Amino acid sequence: MITPPSYFSYLLRLWRSSQETPSVWHASLENPMTGERQGFENVKNLFAFLEALMAVDTSQQNCAGEKSKTEV
């Protein structure tokens, strides 16, 4: 079984768009190990990405925790 990572590291960039009214915050995350960059149209999408990233780790931990509870 592959162990999911328990640590994530990204370079976060935030900037405000002055072309839109009202202005909107945009974001990008860059993986420092791979250089892969992901852009986000707004902060809401950034948070959704981070929550999904952590949910994968959490759901796999919950499954492992449920197994250990039933084995006891």
PQR file with spaces between the fields and no chain letter, atoms N, CA, C, O and H, PARSE charges and radii, in Angstrom:
ATOM       1  N    MET     1       0.839   -1.188    0.000 -0.4000 1.5000
ATOM       2  CA   MET     1       0.000    0.000    0.000 -0.0000 2.0000
ATOM       3  C    MET     1       0.882    1.249    0.000  0.5500 1.7000
ATOM       4  O    MET     1       1.877    1.318    0.722 -0.5500 1.4000
ATOM       5  N    ILE     2       0.512    2.217   -0.804 -0.4000 1.5000
ATOM       6  CA   ILE     2       1.265    3.469   -0.886 -0.0000 2.0000
ATOM       7  C    ILE     2       0.809    4.387    0.243  0.5500 1.7000
ATOM       8  O    ILE     2      -0.386    4.628    0.416 -0.5500 1.4000
ATOM       9  H    ILE     2      -0.296    2.161   -1.391  0.4000 1.0000
ATOM      10  N    THR     3       1.763    4.892    1.001 -0.4000 1.5000
ATOM      11  CA   THR     3       1.455    5.811    2.091 -0.0000 2.0000
ATOM      12  C    THR     3       1.297    7.216    1.531  0.5500 1.7000
ATOM      13  O    THR     3       2.203    7.712    0.863 -0.5500 1.4000
ATOM      14  H    THR     3       2.733    4.697    0.860  0.4000 1.0000
ATOM      15  N    PRO     4       0.154    7.876    1.790 -0.5600 1.5000
ATOM      16  CA   PRO     4      -0.034    9.231    1.283  0.2800 2.0000
ATOM      17  C    PRO     4       0.893   10.201    2.007  0.5500 1.7000
ATOM      18  O    PRO     4       1.274    9.958    3.151 -0.5500 1.4000
ATOM      19  N    PRO     5       1.252   11.282    1.357 -0.5600 1.5000
ATOM      20  CA   PRO     5       2.144   12.244    2.012  0.2800 2.0000
ATOM      21  C    PRO     5       1.455   12.907    3.198  0.5500 1.7000
ATOM      22  O    PRO     5       0.245   13.131    3.183 -0.5500 1.4000
ATOM      23  N    SER     6       2.231   13.213    4.212 -0.4000 1.5000
ATOM      24  CA   SER     6       1.693   13.926    5.367 -0.0000 2.0000
ATOM      25  C    SER     6       2.251   15.346    5.431  0.5500 1.7000
ATOM      26  O    SER     6       2.103   16.044    6.434 -0.5500 1.4000
ATOM      27  H    SER     6       3.214   13.031    4.224  0.4000 1.0000
ATOM      28  N    TYR     7       2.896   15.755    4.343 -0.4000 1.5000
ATOM      29  CA   TYR     7       3.503   17.079    4.291 -0.0000 2.0000
ATOM      30  C    TYR     7       3.446   17.565    2.844  0.5500 1.7000
ATOM      31  O    TYR     7       3.812   16.834    1.923 -0.5500 1.4000
ATOM      32  H    TYR     7       3.016   15.188    3.528  0.4000 1.0000
ATOM      33  N    PHE     8       2.992   18.777    2.651 -0.4000 1.5000
ATOM      34  CA   PHE     8       2.957   19.389    1.326 -0.0000 2.0000
ATOM      35  C    PHE     8       3.683   20.719    1.403  0.5500 1.7000
ATOM      36  O    PHE     8       3.581   21.431    2.402 -0.5500 1.4000
ATOM      37  H    PHE     8       2.694   19.371    3.399  0.4000 1.0000
ATOM      38  N    SER     9       4.412   21.053    0.356 -0.4000 1.5000
ATOM      39  CA   SER     9       5.130   22.317    0.310 -0.0000 2.0000
ATOM      40  C    SER     9       4.874   22.970   -1.048  0.5500 1.7000
ATOM      41  O    SER     9       5.075   22.356   -2.096 -0.5500 1.4000
ATOM      42  H    SER     9       4.495   20.474   -0.455  0.4000 1.0000
ATOM      43  N    TYR    10       4.428   24.221   -1.010 -0.4000 1.5000
ATOM      44  CA   TYR    10       4.168   24.974   -2.232 -0.0000 2.0000
ATOM      45  C    TYR    10       4.643   26.414   -2.045  0.5500 1.7000
ATOM      46  O    TYR    10       4.676   26.929   -0.928 -0.5500 1.4000
ATOM      47  H    TYR    10       4.264   24.720   -0.159  0.4000 1.0000
ATOM      48  N    LEU    11       5.001   27.039   -3.133 -0.4000 1.5000
ATOM      49  CA   LEU    11       5.244   28.472   -3.143 -0.0000 2.0000
ATOM      50  C    LEU    11       3.927   29.111   -3.562  0.5500 1.7000
ATOM      51  O    LEU    11       3.414   28.825   -4.643 -0.5500 1.4000
ATOM      52  H    LEU    11       4.974   26.620   -4.041  0.4000 1.0000
ATOM      53  N    LEU    12       3.383   29.965   -2.720 -0.4000 1.5000
ATOM      54  CA   LEU    12       2.107   30.625   -2.977 -0.0000 2.0000
ATOM      55  C    LEU    12       2.354   32.028   -3.508  0.5500 1.7000
ATOM      56  O    LEU    12       3.121   32.799   -2.930 -0.5500 1.4000
ATOM      57  H    LEU    12       3.800   30.197   -1.841  0.4000 1.0000
ATOM      58  N    ARG    13       1.694   32.348   -4.617 -0.4000 1.5000
ATOM      59  CA   ARG    13       1.737   33.713   -5.165 -0.0000 2.0000
ATOM      60  C    ARG    13       0.313   34.236   -5.205  0.5500 1.7000
ATOM      61  O    ARG    13      -0.595   33.539   -5.658 -0.5500 1.4000
ATOM      62  H    ARG    13       1.072   31.722   -5.086  0.4000 1.0000
ATOM      63  N    LEU    14       0.112   35.459   -4.735 -0.4000 1.5000
ATOM      64  CA   LEU    14      -1.191   36.119   -4.757 -0.0000 2.0000
ATOM      65  C    LEU    14      -1.056   37.470   -5.438  0.5500 1.7000
ATOM      66  O    LEU    14      -0.082   38.188   -5.216 -0.5500 1.4000
ATOM      67  H    LEU    14       0.849   36.025   -4.367  0.4000 1.0000
ATOM      68  N    TRP    15      -2.030   37.817   -6.265 -0.4000 1.5000
ATOM      69  CA   TRP    15      -2.037   39.137   -6.882 -0.0000 2.0000
ATOM      70  C    TRP    15      -3.478   39.557   -7.135  0.5500 1.7000
ATOM      71  O    TRP    15      -4.372   38.731   -7.315 -0.5500 1.4000
ATOM      72  H    TRP    15      -2.822   37.234   -6.446  0.4000 1.0000
ATOM      73  N    ARG    16      -3.668   40.867   -7.142 -0.4000 1.5000
ATOM      74  CA   ARG    16      -4.996   41.427   -7.338 -0.0000 2.0000
ATOM      75  C    ARG    16      -5.116   41.921   -8.779  0.5500 1.7000
ATOM      76  O    ARG    16      -4.240   42.619   -9.290 -0.5500 1.4000
ATOM      77  H    ARG    16      -2.941   41.538   -6.996  0.4000 1.0000
ATOM      78  N    SER    17      -6.197   41.550   -9.406 -0.4000 1.5000
ATOM      79  CA   SER    17      -6.454   41.984  -10.777 -0.0000 2.0000
ATOM      80  C    SER    17      -7.039   43.386  -10.748  0.5500 1.7000
ATOM      81  O    SER    17      -8.076   43.625  -10.128 -0.5500 1.4000
ATOM      82  H    SER    17      -6.908   40.983   -8.992  0.4000 1.0000
ATOM      83  N    SER    18      -6.378   44.296  -11.413 -0.4000 1.5000
ATOM      84  CA   SER    18      -6.864   45.680  -11.439 -0.0000 2.0000
ATOM      85  C    SER    18      -7.785   45.917  -12.635  0.5500 1.7000
ATOM      86  O    SER    18      -8.385   46.985  -12.749 -0.5500 1.4000
ATOM      87  H    SER    18      -5.537   44.102  -11.916  0.4000 1.0000
ATOM      88  N    GLN    19      -7.901   44.936  -13.523 -0.4000 1.5000
ATOM      89  CA   GLN    19      -8.736   45.091  -14.718 -0.0000 2.0000
ATOM      90  C    GLN    19     -10.207   44.780  -14.430  0.5500 1.7000
ATOM      91  O    GLN    19     -11.079   45.130  -15.225 -0.5500 1.4000
ATOM      92  H    GLN    19      -7.414   44.068  -13.431  0.4000 1.0000
ATOM      93  N    GLU    20     -10.484   44.135  -13.315 -0.4000 1.5000
ATOM      94  CA   GLU    20     -11.849   43.760  -12.972 -0.0000 2.0000
ATOM      95  C    GLU    20     -12.365   44.661  -11.864  0.5500 1.7000
ATOM      96  O    GLU    20     -11.608   45.077  -10.987 -0.5500 1.4000
ATOM      97  H    GLU    20      -9.775   43.851  -12.669  0.4000 1.0000
ATOM      98  N    THR    21     -13.663   44.962  -11.908 -0.4000 1.5000
ATOM      99  CA   THR    21     -14.266   45.775  -10.863 -0.0000 2.0000
ATOM     100  C    THR    21     -15.421   45.007  -10.274  0.5500 1.7000
ATOM     101  O    THR    21     -16.346   44.693  -11.023 -0.5500 1.4000
ATOM     102  H    THR    21     -14.277   44.624  -12.620  0.4000 1.0000
ATOM     103  N    PRO    22     -15.453   44.680   -9.010 -0.5600 1.5000
ATOM     104  CA   PRO    22     -14.363   44.938   -8.062  0.2800 2.0000
ATOM     105  C    PRO    22     -13.169   44.037   -8.354  0.5500 1.7000
ATOM     106  O    PRO    22     -13.303   43.002   -9.006 -0.5500 1.4000
ATOM     107  N    SER    23     -12.016   44.440   -7.868 -0.4000 1.5000
ATOM     108  CA   SER    23     -10.808   43.669   -8.127 -0.0000 2.0000
ATOM     109  C    SER    23     -10.914   42.280   -7.493  0.5500 1.7000
ATOM     110  O    SER    23     -11.573   42.100   -6.468 -0.5500 1.4000
ATOM     111  H    SER    23     -11.908   45.281   -7.338  0.4000 1.0000
ATOM     112  N    VAL    24     -10.265   41.318   -8.112 -0.4000 1.5000
ATOM     113  CA   VAL    24     -10.317   39.925   -7.674 -0.0000 2.0000
ATOM     114  C    VAL    24      -8.901   39.458   -7.358  0.5500 1.7000
ATOM     115  O    VAL    24      -7.961   39.767   -8.089 -0.5500 1.4000
ATOM     116  H    VAL    24      -9.730   41.464   -8.944  0.4000 1.0000
ATOM     117  N    TRP    25      -8.756   38.715   -6.269 -0.4000 1.5000
ATOM     118  CA   TRP    25      -7.468   38.115   -5.939 -0.0000 2.0000
ATOM     119  C    TRP    25      -7.300   36.829   -6.730  0.5500 1.7000
ATOM     120  O    TRP    25      -8.194   35.983   -6.745 -0.5500 1.4000
ATOM     121  H    TRP    25      -9.520   38.464   -5.674  0.4000 1.0000
ATOM     122  N    HIS    26      -6.165   36.682   -7.380 -0.4000 1.5000
ATOM     123  CA   HIS    26      -5.800   35.463   -8.102 -0.0000 2.0000
ATOM     124  C    HIS    26      -4.645   34.808   -7.345  0.5500 1.7000
ATOM     125  O    HIS    26      -3.989   35.444   -6.520 -0.5500 1.4000
ATOM     126  H    HIS    26      -5.439   37.368   -7.367  0.4000 1.0000
ATOM     127  N    ALA    27      -4.408   33.528   -7.637 -0.4000 1.5000
ATOM     128  CA   ALA    27      -3.361   32.813   -6.911 -0.0000 2.0000
ATOM     129  C    ALA    27      -2.722   31.771   -7.803  0.5500 1.7000
ATOM     130  O    ALA    27      -3.313   31.325   -8.786 -0.5500 1.4000
ATOM     131  H    ALA    27      -4.942   33.011   -8.307  0.4000 1.0000
ATOM     132  N    SER    28      -1.508   31.391   -7.448 -0.4000 1.5000
ATOM     133  CA   SER    28      -0.862   30.235   -8.062 -0.0000 2.0000
ATOM     134  C    SER    28      -0.060   29.519   -6.984  0.5500 1.7000
ATOM     135  O    SER    28       0.447   30.126   -6.041 -0.5500 1.4000
ATOM     136  H    SER    28      -1.028   31.754   -6.649  0.4000 1.0000
ATOM     137  N    LEU    29       0.031   28.213   -7.160 -0.4000 1.5000
ATOM     138  CA   LEU    29       0.860   27.381   -6.292 -0.0000 2.0000
ATOM     139  C    LEU    29       1.909   26.722   -7.153  0.5500 1.7000
ATOM     140  O    LEU    29       1.604   26.209   -8.229 -0.5500 1.4000
ATOM     141  H    LEU    29      -0.381   27.720   -7.927  0.4000 1.0000
ATOM     142  N    GLU    30       3.144   26.733   -6.687 -0.4000 1.5000
ATOM     143  CA   GLU    30       4.239   26.072   -7.404 -0.0000 2.0000
ATOM     144  C    GLU    30       4.872   25.031   -6.493  0.5500 1.7000
ATOM     145  O    GLU    30       5.247   25.318   -5.356 -0.5500 1.4000
ATOM     146  H    GLU    30       3.391   27.151   -5.813  0.4000 1.0000
ATOM     147  N    ASN    31       4.980   23.826   -7.017 -0.4000 1.5000
ATOM     148  CA   ASN    31       5.654   22.760   -6.290 -0.0000 2.0000
ATOM     149  C    ASN    31       7.157   22.986   -6.424  0.5500 1.7000
ATOM     150  O    ASN    31       7.680   22.920   -7.536 -0.5500 1.4000
ATOM     151  H    ASN    31       4.676   23.594   -7.941  0.4000 1.0000
ATOM     152  N    PRO    32       7.872   23.253   -5.324 -0.5600 1.5000
ATOM     153  CA   PRO    32       9.295   23.566   -5.426  0.2800 2.0000
ATOM     154  C    PRO    32      10.153   22.381   -5.872  0.5500 1.7000
ATOM     155  O    PRO    32      11.265   22.572   -6.365 -0.5500 1.4000
ATOM     156  N    MET    33       9.646   21.165   -5.702 -0.4000 1.5000
ATOM     157  CA   MET    33      10.416   19.981   -6.097 -0.0000 2.0000
ATOM     158  C    MET    33      10.330   19.725   -7.599  0.5500 1.7000
ATOM     159  O    MET    33      11.308   19.301   -8.215 -0.5500 1.4000
ATOM     160  H    MET    33       8.743   21.009   -5.302  0.4000 1.0000
ATOM     161  N    THR    34       9.145   19.985   -8.195 -0.4000 1.5000
ATOM     162  CA   THR    34       8.936   19.664   -9.610 -0.0000 2.0000
ATOM     163  C    THR    34       8.863   20.896  -10.497  0.5500 1.7000
ATOM     164  O    THR    34       9.044   20.798  -11.710 -0.5500 1.4000
ATOM     165  H    THR    34       8.351   20.329   -7.694  0.4000 1.0000
ATOM     166  N    GLY    35       8.599   22.063   -9.900 -0.4000 1.5000
ATOM     167  CA   GLY    35       8.421   23.272  -10.685 -0.0000 2.0000
ATOM     168  C    GLY    35       7.029   23.379  -11.288  0.5500 1.7000
ATOM     169  O    GLY    35       6.715   24.365  -11.956 -0.5500 1.4000
ATOM     170  H    GLY    35       8.452   22.143   -8.914  0.4000 1.0000
ATOM     171  N    GLU    36       6.189   22.367  -11.056 -0.4000 1.5000
ATOM     172  CA   GLU    36       4.824   22.383  -11.587 -0.0000 2.0000
ATOM     173  C    GLU    36       4.049   23.521  -10.935  0.5500 1.7000
ATOM     174  O    GLU    36       4.114   23.716   -9.721 -0.5500 1.4000
ATOM     175  H    GLU    36       6.444   21.566  -10.513  0.4000 1.0000
ATOM     176  N    ARG    37       3.311   24.277  -11.762 -0.4000 1.5000
ATOM     177  CA   ARG    37       2.560   25.428  -11.262 -0.0000 2.0000
ATOM     178  C    ARG    37       1.086   25.267  -11.602  0.5500 1.7000
ATOM     179  O    ARG    37       0.727   24.840  -12.700 -0.5500 1.4000
ATOM     180  H    ARG    37       3.259   24.119  -12.748  0.4000 1.0000
ATOM     181  N    GLN    38       0.251   25.613  -10.650 -0.4000 1.5000
ATOM     182  CA   GLN    38      -1.200   25.555  -10.839 -0.0000 2.0000
ATOM     183  C    GLN    38      -1.768   26.930  -10.543  0.5500 1.7000
ATOM     184  O    GLN    38      -1.479   27.516   -9.499 -0.5500 1.4000
ATOM     185  H    GLN    38       0.542   25.960   -9.759  0.4000 1.0000
ATOM     186  N    GLY    39      -2.579   27.447  -11.461 -0.4000 1.5000
ATOM     187  CA   GLY    39      -3.170   28.766  -11.290 -0.0000 2.0000
ATOM     188  C    GLY    39      -4.621   28.679  -10.845  0.5500 1.7000
ATOM     189  O    GLY    39      -5.309   27.696  -11.121 -0.5500 1.4000
ATOM     190  H    GLY    39      -2.813   26.971  -12.309  0.4000 1.0000
ATOM     191  N    PHE    40      -5.081   29.719  -10.152 -0.4000 1.5000
ATOM     192  CA   PHE    40      -6.442   29.774   -9.636 -0.0000 2.0000
ATOM     193  C    PHE    40      -7.039   31.139   -9.950  0.5500 1.7000
ATOM     194  O    PHE    40      -6.398   32.166   -9.730 -0.5500 1.4000
ATOM     195  H    PHE    40      -4.523   30.518   -9.928  0.4000 1.0000
ATOM     196  N    GLU    41      -8.262   31.149  -10.461 -0.4000 1.5000
ATOM     197  CA   GLU    41      -8.935   32.392  -10.830 -0.0000 2.0000
ATOM     198  C    GLU    41      -9.317   33.228   -9.621  0.5500 1.7000
ATOM     199  O    GLU    41      -9.453   34.449   -9.710 -0.5500 1.4000
ATOM     200  H    GLU    41      -8.782   30.314  -10.639  0.4000 1.0000
ATOM     201  N    ASN    42      -9.490   32.553   -8.485 -0.4000 1.5000
ATOM     202  CA   ASN    42      -9.864   33.275   -7.267 -0.0000 2.0000
ATOM     203  C    ASN    42      -9.441   32.454   -6.049  0.5500 1.7000
ATOM     204  O    ASN    42      -9.051   31.293   -6.169 -0.5500 1.4000
ATOM     205  H    ASN    42      -9.379   31.562   -8.412  0.4000 1.0000
ATOM     206  N    VAL    43      -9.525   33.069   -4.903 -0.4000 1.5000
ATOM     207  CA   VAL    43      -9.071   32.429   -3.670 -0.0000 2.0000
ATOM     208  C    VAL    43      -9.987   31.255   -3.298  0.5500 1.7000
ATOM     209  O    VAL    43      -9.535   30.278   -2.701 -0.5500 1.4000
ATOM     210  H    VAL    43      -9.842   34.013   -4.806  0.4000 1.0000
ATOM     211  N    LYS    44     -11.264   31.354   -3.652 -0.4000 1.5000
ATOM     212  CA   LYS    44     -12.203   30.263   -3.373 -0.0000 2.0000
ATOM     213  C    LYS    44     -11.739   28.972   -4.055  0.5500 1.7000
ATOM     214  O    LYS    44     -11.791   27.903   -3.447 -0.5500 1.4000
ATOM     215  H    LYS    44     -11.631   32.148   -4.137  0.4000 1.0000
ATOM     216  N    ASN    45     -11.291   29.060   -5.297 -0.4000 1.5000
ATOM     217  CA   ASN    45     -10.793   27.886   -6.025 -0.0000 2.0000
ATOM     218  C    ASN    45      -9.491   27.364   -5.416  0.5500 1.7000
ATOM     219  O    ASN    45      -9.255   26.156   -5.385 -0.5500 1.4000
ATOM     220  H    ASN    45     -11.249   29.928   -5.791  0.4000 1.0000
ATOM     221  N    LEU    46      -8.655   28.272   -4.936 -0.4000 1.5000
ATOM     222  CA   LEU    46      -7.419   27.868   -4.262 -0.0000 2.0000
ATOM     223  C    LEU    46      -7.745   27.040   -3.028  0.5500 1.7000
ATOM     224  O    LEU    46      -7.170   25.971   -2.821 -0.5500 1.4000
ATOM     225  H    LEU    46      -8.847   29.254   -4.961  0.4000 1.0000
ATOM     226  N    PHE    47      -8.683   27.543   -2.197 -0.4000 1.5000
ATOM     227  CA   PHE    47      -9.048   26.817   -0.977 -0.0000 2.0000
ATOM     228  C    PHE    47      -9.688   25.470   -1.310  0.5500 1.7000
ATOM     229  O    PHE    47      -9.454   24.487   -0.607 -0.5500 1.4000
ATOM     230  H    PHE    47      -9.150   28.411   -2.365  0.4000 1.0000
ATOM     231  N    ALA    48     -10.488   25.414   -2.368 -0.4000 1.5000
ATOM     232  CA   ALA    48     -11.117   24.151   -2.760 -0.0000 2.0000
ATOM     233  C    ALA    48     -10.044   23.133   -3.149  0.5500 1.7000
ATOM     234  O    ALA    48     -10.153   21.956   -2.806 -0.5500 1.4000
ATOM     235  H    ALA    48     -10.678   26.212   -2.939  0.4000 1.0000
ATOM     236  N    PHE    49      -9.006   23.581   -3.864 -0.4000 1.5000
ATOM     237  CA   PHE    49      -7.901   22.696   -4.245 -0.0000 2.0000
ATOM     238  C    PHE    49      -7.185   22.167   -3.008  0.5500 1.7000
ATOM     239  O    PHE    49      -6.917   20.969   -2.908 -0.5500 1.4000
ATOM     240  H    PHE    49      -8.916   24.537   -4.143  0.4000 1.0000
ATOM     241  N    LEU    50      -6.874   23.057   -2.066 -0.4000 1.5000
ATOM     242  CA   LEU    50      -6.162   22.649   -0.850 -0.0000 2.0000
ATOM     243  C    LEU    50      -7.005   21.700   -0.006  0.5500 1.7000
ATOM     244  O    LEU    50      -6.484   20.727    0.540 -0.5500 1.4000
ATOM     245  H    LEU    50      -7.091   24.030   -2.147  0.4000 1.0000
ATOM     246  N    GLU    51      -8.301   21.974    0.104 -0.4000 1.5000
ATOM     247  CA   GLU    51      -9.171   21.090    0.864 -0.0000 2.0000
ATOM     248  C    GLU    51      -9.245   19.705    0.227  0.5500 1.7000
ATOM     249  O    GLU    51      -9.236   18.696    0.932 -0.5500 1.4000
ATOM     250  H    GLU    51      -8.724   22.764   -0.340  0.4000 1.0000
ATOM     251  N    ALA    52      -9.316   19.652   -1.102 -0.4000 1.5000
ATOM     252  CA   ALA    52      -9.355   18.370   -1.799 -0.0000 2.0000
ATOM     253  C    ALA    52      -8.035   17.617   -1.612  0.5500 1.7000
ATOM     254  O    ALA    52      -8.032   16.400   -1.431 -0.5500 1.4000
ATOM     255  H    ALA    52      -9.323   20.472   -1.675  0.4000 1.0000
ATOM     256  N    LEU    53      -6.934   18.330   -1.657 -0.4000 1.5000
ATOM     257  CA   LEU    53      -5.626   17.725   -1.467 -0.0000 2.0000
ATOM     258  C    LEU    53      -5.523   17.085   -0.088  0.5500 1.7000
ATOM     259  O    LEU    53      -5.027   15.967    0.047 -0.5500 1.4000
ATOM     260  H    LEU    53      -6.936   19.319   -1.804  0.4000 1.0000
ATOM     261  N    MET    54      -5.987   17.788    0.925 -0.4000 1.5000
ATOM     262  CA   MET    54      -5.924   17.265    2.285 -0.0000 2.0000
ATOM     263  C    MET    54      -6.981   16.188    2.525  0.5500 1.7000
ATOM     264  O    MET    54      -6.766   15.299    3.349 -0.5500 1.4000
ATOM     265  H    MET    54      -6.391   18.697    0.815  0.4000 1.0000
ATOM     266  N    ALA    55      -8.104   16.246    1.834 -0.4000 1.5000
ATOM     267  CA   ALA    55      -9.172   15.260    2.014 -0.0000 2.0000
ATOM     268  C    ALA    55      -8.723   13.884    1.554  0.5500 1.7000
ATOM     269  O    ALA    55      -9.108   12.881    2.155 -0.5500 1.4000
ATOM     270  H    ALA    55      -8.278   16.968    1.164  0.4000 1.0000
ATOM     271  N    VAL    56      -7.917   13.812    0.501 -0.4000 1.5000
ATOM     272  CA   VAL    56      -7.404   12.529    0.028 -0.0000 2.0000
ATOM     273  C    VAL    56      -6.586   11.891    1.130  0.5500 1.7000
ATOM     274  O    VAL    56      -6.740   10.702    1.409 -0.5500 1.4000
ATOM     275  H    VAL    56      -7.605   14.626    0.012  0.4000 1.0000
ATOM     276  N    ASP    57      -5.720   12.663    1.758 -0.4000 1.5000
ATOM     277  CA   ASP    57      -4.890   12.161    2.849 -0.0000 2.0000
ATOM     278  C    ASP    57      -5.764   11.763    4.030  0.5500 1.7000
ATOM     279  O    ASP    57      -5.563   10.696    4.609 -0.5500 1.4000
ATOM     280  H    ASP    57      -5.595   13.629    1.531  0.4000 1.0000
ATOM     281  N    THR    58      -6.724   12.595    4.396 -0.4000 1.5000
ATOM     282  CA   THR    58      -7.579   12.337    5.542 -0.0000 2.0000
ATOM     283  C    THR    58      -8.459   11.116    5.329  0.5500 1.7000
ATOM     284  O    THR    58      -8.620   10.304    6.241 -0.5500 1.4000
ATOM     285  H    THR    58      -6.888   13.462    3.925  0.4000 1.0000
ATOM     286  N    SER    59      -9.031   10.974    4.135 -0.4000 1.5000
ATOM     287  CA   SER    59      -9.922    9.842    3.895 -0.0000 2.0000
ATOM     288  C    SER    59      -9.156    8.532    3.967  0.5500 1.7000
ATOM     289  O    SER    59      -9.696    7.529    4.433 -0.5500 1.4000
ATOM     290  H    SER    59      -8.900   11.634    3.395  0.4000 1.0000
ATOM     291  N    GLN    60      -7.913    8.521    3.515 -0.4000 1.5000
ATOM     292  CA   GLN    60      -7.117    7.298    3.586 -0.0000 2.0000
ATOM     293  C    GLN    60      -6.734    7.002    5.040  0.5500 1.7000
ATOM     294  O    GLN    60      -6.666    5.838    5.436 -0.5500 1.4000
ATOM     295  H    GLN    60      -7.474    9.336    3.136  0.4000 1.0000
ATOM     296  N    GLN    61      -6.486    8.040    5.828 -0.4000 1.5000
ATOM     297  CA   GLN    61      -6.177    7.838    7.244 -0.0000 2.0000
ATOM     298  C    GLN    61      -7.407    7.329    7.977  0.5500 1.7000
ATOM     299  O    GLN    61      -7.300    6.470    8.852 -0.5500 1.4000
ATOM     300  H    GLN    61      -6.542    8.985    5.506  0.4000 1.0000
ATOM     301  N    ASN    62      -8.604    7.867    7.617 -0.4000 1.5000
ATOM     302  CA   ASN    62      -9.835    7.417    8.268 -0.0000 2.0000
ATOM     303  C    ASN    62     -10.078    5.945    7.984  0.5500 1.7000
ATOM     304  O    ASN    62     -10.487    5.205    8.879 -0.5500 1.4000
ATOM     305  H    ASN    62      -8.692    8.565    6.906  0.4000 1.0000
ATOM     306  N    CYS    63      -9.836    5.510    6.765 -0.4000 1.5000
ATOM     307  CA   CYS    63     -10.020    4.098    6.427 -0.0000 2.0000
ATOM     308  C    CYS    63      -9.084    3.234    7.259  0.5500 1.7000
ATOM     309  O    CYS    63      -9.489    2.185    7.760 -0.5500 1.4000
ATOM     310  H    CYS    63      -9.503    6.111    6.038  0.4000 1.0000
ATOM     311  N    ALA    64      -7.847    3.660    7.410 -0.4000 1.5000
ATOM     312  CA   ALA    64      -6.873    2.905    8.200 -0.0000 2.0000
ATOM     313  C    ALA    64      -7.289    2.900    9.663  0.5500 1.7000
ATOM     314  O    ALA    64      -7.139    1.885   10.342 -0.5500 1.4000
ATOM     315  H    ALA    64      -7.517    4.512    7.004  0.4000 1.0000
ATOM     316  N    GLY    65      -7.811    4.024   10.163 -0.4000 1.5000
ATOM     317  CA   GLY    65      -8.248    4.121   11.544 -0.0000 2.0000
ATOM     318  C    GLY    65      -9.441    3.230   11.821  0.5500 1.7000
ATOM     319  O    GLY    65      -9.532    2.629   12.891 -0.5500 1.4000
ATOM     320  H    GLY    65      -7.933    4.849    9.611  0.4000 1.0000
ATOM     321  N    GLU    66     -10.367    3.137   10.858 -0.4000 1.5000
ATOM     322  CA   GLU    66     -11.532    2.277   11.027 -0.0000 2.0000
ATOM     323  C    GLU    66     -11.115    0.821   11.077  0.5500 1.7000
ATOM     324  O    GLU    66     -11.680    0.038   11.840 -0.5500 1.4000
ATOM     325  H    GLU    66     -10.293    3.625    9.988  0.4000 1.0000
ATOM     326  N    LYS    67     -10.125    0.451   10.269 -0.4000 1.5000
ATOM     327  CA   LYS    67      -9.626   -0.920   10.278 -0.0000 2.0000
ATOM     328  C    LYS    67      -9.054   -1.255   11.648  0.5500 1.7000
ATOM     329  O    LYS    67      -9.347   -2.311   12.210 -0.5500 1.4000
ATOM     330  H    LYS    67      -9.665    1.088    9.650  0.4000 1.0000
ATOM     331  N    SER    68      -8.237   -0.354   12.182 -0.4000 1.5000
ATOM     332  CA   SER    68      -7.583   -0.656   13.447 -0.0000 2.0000
ATOM     333  C    SER    68      -8.599   -0.747   14.574  0.5500 1.7000
ATOM     334  O    SER    68      -8.401   -1.519   15.512 -0.5500 1.4000
ATOM     335  H    SER    68      -7.999    0.503   11.725  0.4000 1.0000
ATOM     336  N    LYS    69      -9.691    0.027   14.508 -0.4000 1.5000
ATOM     337  CA   LYS    69     -10.719   -0.025   15.533 -0.0000 2.0000
ATOM     338  C    LYS    69     -11.450   -1.361   15.490  0.5500 1.7000
ATOM     339  O    LYS    69     -11.798   -1.924   16.527 -0.5500 1.4000
ATOM     340  H    LYS    69      -9.852    0.654   13.746  0.4000 1.0000
ATOM     341  N    THR    70     -11.680   -1.867   14.263 -0.4000 1.5000
ATOM     342  CA   THR    70     -12.414   -3.134   14.153 -0.0000 2.0000
ATOM     343  C    THR    70     -11.543   -4.328   14.492  0.5500 1.7000
ATOM     344  O    THR    70     -12.049   -5.386   14.866 -0.5500 1.4000
ATOM     345  H    THR    70     -11.397   -1.410   13.420  0.4000 1.0000
ATOM     346  N    GLU    71     -10.240   -4.164   14.364 -0.4000 1.5000
ATOM     347  CA   GLU    71      -9.323   -5.270   14.641 -0.0000 2.0000
ATOM     348  C    GLU    71      -9.101   -5.446   16.135  0.5500 1.7000
ATOM     349  O    GLU    71      -8.694   -6.523   16.571 -0.5500 1.4000
ATOM     350  H    GLU    71      -9.829   -3.304   14.060  0.4000 1.0000
ATOM     351  N    VAL    72      -9.356   -4.424   16.920 -0.4000 1.5000
ATOM     352  CA   VAL    72      -9.090   -4.460   18.371 -0.0000 2.0000
ATOM     353  C    VAL    72     -10.087   -5.326   19.085  0.5500 1.7000
ATOM     354  O    VAL    72     -10.017   -5.470   20.306 -0.5500 1.4000
ATOM     355  H    VAL    72      -9.686   -3.549   16.566  0.4000 1.0000
